[in-house]
Amino acid sequence: MTSEKSVPQQSHWTFLTNHAQVLLSIARNQTATAREIAAQVGITERAVQRILRDLHDAGYLSHTRQGRQNRYQIHADAPMRHPAQQGRVVGELLDTFAEPVA
């Protein structure tokens, strides 16, 4: 009988939600398509569309049409939602994690 060491399975959780990942993706590229965001975040295009709607409905995001593309504007002064971040705004998250746009 051979003894095999149990290899721990990696957990699939992350520190930032998909909503935060989508918002960060937009902060990096305000004209990104849902398909581009989905590829960067690692979720489906349909999931991105739901998240964009959530962010828009909650006042974190607005968009304007430019031809066939959307241009997103993040409302960085919108408050964070979790009670542990009371008094903080979403712009602080973006300042910490979003790469500067060249």
Secondary structure, 3 states (H helix, E strand, C coil): CCCCCCCCCCCCCCCCCHHHHHHHHHHHCCCCCHHHHHHHHCCCHHHHHHHHHHHHHCCCEEEEEECCEEEEEECCCCECCCHHHCCCEHHHHHHHHCCCCC
